[in-house]
Amino acid sequence: MEFAERVERLPPYLFAEIEKIILEKEKQGVNLISLSIGDPDLPPPDFVLETLRKEILNQKNHNYSFSQGEPEFKEAVAEWYKRRFNVDLNPEKEVVALIGSKEGIANIARAFINSGDRVLVPDPAYPVYAQGAVILNDGIPVTMPLLEENDFKPSLEFLASQKNIKMMFLNYPNNPTAATVDKSFLKEIVEIAKEKGMIVCYDNAYSEICFDDYKAPSILEVEGAMDVAVEFHTCSKTFCMTGDRIGFAVGNRKLIEGLVKVKSQIDSGPPRYIQKAVVKALESYPKNGEQPVYVKRLNSIYKERRDTLIKGLKDLGIKCKKPKATFYVWPDVGQNSVEFTRKLLEVGVVVAPGVGFGRYGETYVRFSLTRPKEEIEEACERMKKVF
């Protein structure tokens, strides 16, 4: 039996190798502090859990959902976009429920990419763009460098020089670099996309995890974006619901229609009881667009952890900027990222090597803030043994 050629083209998944090392360390009895994975350690808000308890007991909620999402869910998403971004959406034609945004990112390529189509993918980046979306749909990933000297944003000159591009992926606030953008930058992106006839897939998973008065925009706030863009969002980060696999995509009607066509063939939508819980979560946002108490508290905790880690890294001589968003810190460690990761594993600290996100992440590592402050402090103490 042989794998399909598209599967054979997938590069080795570095994190699988790191997982093997972690398992070996655990067998040796090493007490690991994992600052590698972007999986919140904090629980969903109480009112979401209470809604889940109630709705899961309703027999009707265990029947099939609609593959595009329940009407109530899509209406709540549209209302949330109006409150949060002042963007008007048609719930029926411009919103689709997702089994996590990762699924939607892969399926948007499935809906629009033909064999040999060229797709711009950031580097470093979440691997699903190049691998799960482009390579597994027989497209050709075209690397779009995100360099520190350009604040980890793609060069507009580079974008303007590209030809025959069908689609591009963008993600801000950014994983893994934690970089942010403003609406003026997104306006430039939309103008280039319209000029070149490119589809823009904007991953806005971290829009609600922000600090220091930064407020992440939606690309759909930009005039003309609805002509070329689809935006992906997830409840994994905002409401700490990673395991519930629930998200949504919004934007251009044709792009949403394509997603619905694909999804109707391969899934039956997220469970109804989870959609009902997310309706309550989205409705918790005040009409003025400000964050609810739960999200403010979440960001306050991440901010304290961020400051603790930044101080610890600086004490070790590792320079890094304070990120204004996401729960990641992305320092340049000045050496091979895999070797650096191995050194930290020797003292029981797990981080994500930057090269796992692309070749331009070679000398960087990604620290996650999804562990308690006390564990971050302990990790910094352990790292002193390495330095």
N, C-alpha and C positions, 0 to 999 in steps of 0.2 A: 504494500500500500504506500502511495506517495502523496505528500501534501500537494495542494494546489500551488501553482507557480507564484501566485500573489502571496501565499503564506510563506513560501521559501524566500521571498524578497524581504520579509520582515527582518530588521536587524536584531541581534541578540538583546534580550531585555536585561539590562544591567542589574535592575533591582531584584530580579530573581536570584542572581548570584549573591547579592548582599543578604538576601533572606536566608540562603544556605549557611552563610557565615554566622548570622544571628542565631539560627537554630543550633549550630555547633557550640556557640558560646553559652547558650542556655543549658545545653546538655552538660557543659563543664561546670555549671552552677554559677555562672557570672550573672550578677544583678545588673541588668541593662536599663539604661534610661534612654528611651527612644524619642529623639527630636527629629525624626525623619519623615513621618507620615502626616499628611494634612487631614487628620481625623479628629474632630473636636472631642475633648475629654469631658466637656460640660454637657449637662442634660438638656433636652428640649424644654421650653417653658411649660410650667405646670398646666396652663389652660389647654395646651396642645395635647399633653398626655391625658388629661381628663376627657377631652373630646374623643381621642382614640379609644379610651376605655368604653365610652358610651356607644360610639359608632360601630365598634367591632362586635358588639352584642346584637346588632340589628341584622337579621338574616338577609335582608335585601341587599346589604352592603357586601355580601359574599358572592353575588352574581357578577356576570361579566360587566365591566365598564365599557364605555365607548373608547375606541383606540385613540381618538383625538382629545379625550377628556370629557368629564361630565359638564353639562352647561353651567351649573352652579360654580364649578371650579374655574372655568374660563372667564366667567363674568367677574369673579373675584380678582383674577389676574389683571383683567382690563381696568378694574377700579383701582387696584394697587398701582398700576403704571400711571394712572391719572393723578393719584395722590402723591406718589413718590417723584415722578419725572415730568408731570404735566403733559403726558403723551396720551393722545386719544387713540384707542384701539377698538376695532370691531371684534367682539368676543367670538363670533361665529367663524369669521374668515381670517383673522389676524392673530389668533392664539391657538396653541396646541399643547396639551399636557405631554410630559416626557417621563420615562422611567429613569430619572436622573438626567442631567444635561449631557453627560458622556454619551448616552445612547443617541440623543438628538444630534450631537456633533458628528457622530459616525454616519447617521442616516441621512443628514443633509447632503453629504457627498454621494451617498448611494442614490439619492434622488436626482442629482444634477451632473455628476461627473461621469464622462464617458472614458473609455480606454484611451490613454495617451493625453488626456487633458492636463494642462499644467496648473498647479495650485501653489500659491504662496503660503509657506508655513514658517512661523517664527522659529528662531534658534538663538538661545535656549527656549524650550517650551514644553508644555504638557504633551507627552508622547502621543496621545490619541489623535492630534491633528494630522501629523505626518503618517502615522502608522495605521491607527484604527479607521481614520477617515479616507486618506488619500491612497496609500499603498494597497489596502484591502479592497479598494474600488478601482484598481488598475489605473489610477491617476499617476502623475509625475510630480512629486514634491519638489518645489523650488525654494531653496533656503533663503530666508529673509533675516539677516543678522540683526540681533539686538545687542548693541555694544554699550559698555558703560559710558564711553565718551559722548554718546548720544542719549544718555539717560535711559538706556535700554528700550528705546523706541526705534522703529524702523526708519531708515533714512527716506525722506520724501523724494529726494533725487533718485534714489535707487528704485523706488516704486514707480516714479514717472518714466523711468527708462525701460521698464519691463514690457514685453510684448506677448501676445497670445496667452494671457492668463485668464482662466475661467473663474477662479474663486480665490479668496484669500481668508486666512484665519487671523484674528486679532483677539487679544485677551488683556484687558486692563480693568481694574487693578490686576497686576500680572503675577502669574505663577510660572516660574519660581522666583523672579527677580524682585517682586513686590513694587515694581515701578508703577507710576500713575500717569494719567494724561488729563488734559482739560478739553473742553468742547471745541476750542479753536483748532487743536490737533485733529480731532475727529472730523471737523469740517473739511480739512485738507484731505483726509482719507476718503470721505464721501465724494468730493469733487474729482479725485483721481479715479475712483471706482466708476463714477458715471461716465467720465471721459473714455475709459477703456472697456466699459461694459462688463466689469467684474462683479461677482457676487461677494458681498462682505459678510462673513460669519463672525459675529462679535460675541465672545464669551465673557459675560459680565457676572460670573459666579461670586465674585468678592465685592460687589458694589456696596454692600452694607457693613463690611468690616473695614472701617476707616477711623483715623485718629487725627488729632491736632487741627481740627476745623476743616479737614479735607472732606469733600462730599463728592463721591464718584458720579459721573454723568452716565446717561444712557446714550448710545450712538443715535437712537431714534429721536433724541431732542434736536438733532441737527436737521436743518431744512434739506429736503431731498433724500434723506436717508431711507425713507420708506420705499424709495424706488429701487434700492440696491441691497438693502441689509436685512438680516435676520439676527435677532439677539437671543442668546441663551442664558437662562438663569436657573438656579437650583436652590432648594431649601436646605441643602446639606450644610452650608456655612452659616446662613442667616439664622436658622432655627435649630442647628445642631442635629440634623436628621439624615446623616449620611447613609445609614443602613435602611432607611425607609424608601430610598430610590424614587424621589419625586422632584420634578423640575418642570420647566415650561420654555417654549420658544415663542417669540412674538415678532411681528414685522411684516415685510412685503407679502402680499396675498399669494402670489405665485409660489414663493419659497415655502410658505406655510402649507399650501396645497400639495406641494411635492412631498413634504414631510408626512402629511396625512396619508397620501397615497402609499408610501412605503410602509408606514406603521400599520395601516389597515391590513397589510399582507403578512405581517410578522409578529404583531403583539396585540393585546386586547386592552391596552391602557393600564395605568397604575390602579391599585385597589381603590374602591370607592371610599372606604373608611379613611384611608390616608389622604385622599383628596379633600374630604370633609374637614379633616384636621388642619390641612393647609389653608382652607378657606378661613377658618378662625384665626390662623396665624397672620394671614395677609390683612384681615380686617382689623387687626390690632394696631395698625399704623394710623395715626391721627390724620384728619383731613388736610392738615397743613403740610403734610409730607415729612414731618419730623419723625425721627425714630421712636418706636415705643420703648417703654422702660426696660423691657427684657433685652433688647438689642443694645441699648446704651450701656447696660450693666455688662453685657458680654464684651463690648469694646473696651470698657474700662479695665476689665481683667486682662485682656490681650495687651493693652497698652502697658500695664504694669509689668507683665512678663517680658514684653519687648524691651523696655528700659533696663530690666534686670539682665537680660542676655547681652544687650549692647555694651553695658558697663563691664560685664564679665569678659567679653571678647576683647574689649579695648585694654583691659588690664593684662591680657595675654599678648598684646601687641598686634591684634588683628583689627584692622581698621574697617569700619563699615558705616554706611549711612543709616539714619533712623527711617524706616519705612513709614509712609503715611497711610498704608492700607495693607490688607491681607494679614494672615498670621504667619508670615515667613520673614526670615532675615537671610540675606544673600551676600555674604562677604567673599572677597577675593583673598584666598589663603596663600596665593603665590607659589603653588606647587600642584603636582598631579592630584586631582580631586579624589581618585580612587585610593591612592596611597595615603592621603590625609585621612580618609574615612577609615581605612584599616588601622591606622594609628589610634584613632579615637575608640575603635572597637576594643582595642587592647585594654582600655581603662573603663570599658562598659558604657560608652556613649555612642549612640547611633545617629548619624546624620545622612543626608542624601547627597551623594557625589554629583557635582554639577554636570559632568560629562554625560550623565544619564538623561539629561534634558537636551543634549545636543553638543556638538563640538565646540561651540562658542562658550560653553559653560565649563570648559576644561579646568580652569584654576579656581573655580568657585565651589562652594558647598551650600546646601540649603538647610537651614535650621528651622524647625517648626515650633510654634509657640503653643502647641496643643498639649502641654503638660503643666502641672502646677508650678508656681513660682519656686517652691522649695526644691523641686526636682531640677529646675533650671539652674538654681544656685549650686546644687550638688554637682551637676554636670560641669559647671565652670571650675569647681574645685578639682574634679577629676582630670580635666584637661590640662591643669597646671603640671601634672606629672608628665605629660607629653612634651610640654614646652620648657 
